[in-house]
Amino acid sequence: MLNLQCSPNMPRFAFGEYDEVLIDGVSYRATDCSVDGYVFVRTDARGVAESFPHAVLSQRVANGTLEH
């Protein structure tokens, strides 16, 4: 479930360890969260990790390039 946690500056998202997140059609799982954003690992077993700031995640949700 995608949970939105509002803050005065920008929305914050809460992804669980079993949540699949599609970013530009690529499947990820959240592995770490900080005040800056999330680290996602691809689910294709390549071990590729990418970090996304909360502002970028919010923008991707708004423009439809992030699916949960």
PyRosetta script that sets phi, psi and omega in degrees:
from pyrosetta import init, pose_from_sequence

init()
pose = pose_from_sequence("MLNLQCSPNMPRFAFGEYDEVLIDGVSYRATDCSVDGYVFVRTDARGVAESFPHAVLSQRVANGTLEH")
pose.set_psi(1, 136.1)
pose.set_omega(1, 177.6)
pose.set_phi(2, -88.9)
pose.set_psi(2, 116.6)
pose.set_omega(2, 179.0)
pose.set_phi(3, -107.2)
pose.set_psi(3, 134.9)
pose.set_omega(3, 178.4)
pose.set_phi(4, -104.3)
pose.set_psi(4, 123.2)
pose.set_omega(4, 177.2)
pose.set_phi(5, -111.1)
pose.set_psi(5, 110.9)
pose.set_omega(5, -175.0)
pose.set_phi(6, -77.2)
pose.set_psi(6, 145.0)
pose.set_omega(6, 175.1)
pose.set_phi(7, -136.8)
pose.set_psi(7, 165.5)
pose.set_omega(7, 179.4)
pose.set_phi(8, -63.6)
pose.set_psi(8, -26.1)
pose.set_omega(8, -175.3)
pose.set_phi(9, -93.6)
pose.set_psi(9, -47.7)
pose.set_omega(9, -178.0)
pose.set_phi(10, -163.3)
pose.set_psi(10, 161.6)
pose.set_omega(10, 176.4)
pose.set_phi(11, -66.4)
pose.set_psi(11, 148.6)
pose.set_omega(11, 173.8)
pose.set_phi(12, -119.8)
pose.set_psi(12, 143.1)
pose.set_omega(12, -177.6)
pose.set_phi(13, -110.9)
pose.set_psi(13, 152.1)
pose.set_omega(13, 178.8)
pose.set_phi(14, -122.8)
pose.set_psi(14, 107.8)
pose.set_omega(14, 178.4)
pose.set_phi(15, -107.9)
pose.set_psi(15, 133.8)
pose.set_omega(15, 177.4)
pose.set_phi(16, -87.8)
pose.set_psi(16, 167.9)
pose.set_omega(16, -176.5)
pose.set_phi(17, -65.3)
pose.set_psi(17, -20.1)
pose.set_omega(17, -179.4)
pose.set_phi(18, -102.9)
pose.set_psi(18, 2.8)
pose.set_omega(18, 179.0)
pose.set_phi(19, -78.4)
pose.set_psi(19, 134.2)
pose.set_omega(19, 173.0)
pose.set_phi(20, -96.0)
pose.set_psi(20, 132.5)
pose.set_omega(20, 178.4)
pose.set_phi(21, -120.7)
pose.set_psi(21, 126.3)
pose.set_omega(21, 176.8)
pose.set_phi(22, -103.0)
pose.set_psi(22, 120.7)
pose.set_omega(22, 177.3)
pose.set_phi(23, -119.7)
pose.set_psi(23, 115.8)
pose.set_omega(23, -174.8)
pose.set_phi(24, 53.2)
pose.set_psi(24, 36.7)
pose.set_omega(24, 177.3)
pose.set_phi(25, 82.0)
pose.set_psi(25, 0.0)
pose.set_omega(25, 179.1)
pose.set_phi(26, -97.8)
pose.set_psi(26, 131.0)
pose.set_omega(26, -177.0)
pose.set_phi(27, -83.9)
pose.set_psi(27, 131.7)
pose.set_omega(27, 179.5)
pose.set_phi(28, -133.8)
pose.set_psi(28, 161.7)
pose.set_omega(28, 168.1)
pose.set_phi(29, -127.5)
pose.set_psi(29, 139.2)
pose.set_omega(29, 178.2)
pose.set_phi(30, -72.5)
pose.set_psi(30, 133.3)
pose.set_omega(30, 178.8)
pose.set_phi(31, -118.0)
pose.set_psi(31, -20.7)
pose.set_omega(31, -179.7)
pose.set_phi(32, -155.1)
pose.set_psi(32, 147.8)
pose.set_omega(32, 178.7)
pose.set_phi(33, -135.5)
pose.set_psi(33, 141.0)
pose.set_omega(33, 175.9)
pose.set_phi(34, -139.4)
pose.set_psi(34, -177.6)
pose.set_omega(34, 177.2)
pose.set_phi(35, -66.3)
pose.set_psi(35, -19.5)
pose.set_omega(35, -179.2)
pose.set_phi(36, -85.7)
pose.set_psi(36, -32.8)
pose.set_omega(36, -178.0)
pose.set_phi(37, 164.2)
pose.set_psi(37, -153.2)
pose.set_omega(37, -176.6)
pose.set_phi(38, -120.8)
pose.set_psi(38, 151.2)
pose.set_omega(38, 167.6)
pose.set_phi(39, -108.4)
pose.set_psi(39, 126.6)
pose.set_omega(39, 179.1)
pose.set_phi(40, -115.9)
pose.set_psi(40, 144.5)
pose.set_omega(40, 175.0)
pose.set_phi(41, -114.7)
pose.set_psi(41, 135.2)
pose.set_omega(41, 178.3)
pose.set_phi(42, -63.2)
pose.set_psi(42, 145.8)
pose.set_omega(42, -179.3)
pose.set_phi(43, -89.8)
pose.set_psi(43, 4.1)
pose.set_omega(43, -178.7)
pose.set_phi(44, -84.7)
pose.set_psi(44, 13.5)
pose.set_omega(44, 176.0)
pose.set_phi(45, 66.9)
pose.set_psi(45, 18.1)
pose.set_omega(45, 176.2)
pose.set_phi(46, -87.2)
pose.set_psi(46, -14.7)
pose.set_omega(46, 179.2)
pose.set_phi(47, 77.5)
pose.set_psi(47, 14.3)
pose.set_omega(47, -179.5)
pose.set_phi(48, -77.0)
pose.set_psi(48, 127.4)
pose.set_omega(48, 178.1)
pose.set_phi(49, -115.2)
pose.set_psi(49, 144.0)
pose.set_omega(49, 177.2)
pose.set_phi(50, -137.8)
pose.set_psi(50, 144.8)
pose.set_omega(50, 176.6)
pose.set_phi(51, -106.6)
pose.set_psi(51, 144.6)
pose.set_omega(51, -179.5)
pose.set_phi(52, -133.3)
pose.set_psi(52, 120.8)
pose.set_omega(52, 175.0)
pose.set_phi(53, -64.8)
pose.set_psi(53, 154.8)
pose.set_omega(53, 179.9)
pose.set_phi(54, -56.1)
pose.set_psi(54, -38.1)
pose.set_omega(54, -179.2)
pose.set_phi(55, -63.3)
pose.set_psi(55, -39.6)
pose.set_omega(55, 179.2)
pose.set_phi(56, -68.0)
pose.set_psi(56, -42.2)
pose.set_omega(56, 177.5)
pose.set_phi(57, -60.6)
pose.set_psi(57, -43.7)
pose.set_omega(57, 178.9)
pose.set_phi(58, -61.1)
pose.set_psi(58, -43.3)
pose.set_omega(58, 178.6)
pose.set_phi(59, -64.2)
pose.set_psi(59, -40.3)
pose.set_omega(59, 179.8)
pose.set_phi(60, -67.4)
pose.set_psi(60, -36.8)
pose.set_omega(60, 175.6)
pose.set_phi(61, -63.7)
pose.set_psi(61, -44.6)
pose.set_omega(61, -178.5)
pose.set_phi(62, -62.8)
pose.set_psi(62, -36.4)
pose.set_omega(62, -177.5)
pose.set_phi(63, -98.2)
pose.set_psi(63, 5.3)
pose.set_omega(63, 171.7)
pose.set_phi(64, 82.4)
pose.set_psi(64, 15.3)
pose.set_omega(64, 179.2)
pose.set_phi(65, -97.9)
pose.set_psi(65, 6.0)
pose.set_omega(65, 173.3)
pose.set_phi(66, -124.9)
pose.set_psi(66, 125.7)
pose.set_omega(66, 176.8)
pose.set_phi(67, -120.1)
pose.set_psi(67, 148.1)
pose.set_omega(67, -179.4)
pose.set_phi(68, -123.3)
pose.dump_pdb("model.pdb")
